[in-house]
Amino acid sequence: MGNGRCIRATFDIIEYMIKKELPDTSKRLIVYYLNESKSESMAAKARDSIVRYLQTDIPTLDEIRKRSRTSELTKLDHLILKMEYEGRQLADQTL
């Protein structure tokens, strides 16, 4: 499964935000959300699944970029950047 690292990064974000490890049933639900997402890129699908699972928004890349100019990035910011990176790596492999 080529998208495994992006999925793992998605789980890492959710686990960080809820401050506990996800049970297997939750992981399966998140993967279902990933597969059901209408977005084109894996990073966008991951973002959709996080928002759908948590029912809350996460910082966008633009928000993270703006914040990085004035302050240090948070752990959440770094996890989101990793997810975005893994999603883009997957897209680059399919080209």
Steps between C-alpha positions, in 0.01 A plus 500: 500500500680813379291740704582335834734777616239767432239295684740456795560877502121551503467270801786686672317833465177361638675321786684819589178702499301249708802419719460124481569210268232415247336159529493285187129570446570875484790443261273300270241780512762760411622287208137473388476882515821524294358270236167683491653846464427670168830691510760418238828504692587266784593796722156655443331165567697471825400853601134422418509183709653682799235773489223245456623281786577780748221736390747788523729679258876471499741775393543544126841519333452874452423547869809300595716703259374832639548388859853376426605856416419627848532202733621144530294222350304280737514121517164496317643721225791258453265201486284674238806587293610136514156384384504751214853391404408131498190574294703695246765226482225256409372736229852539359539121482186466288611754239 
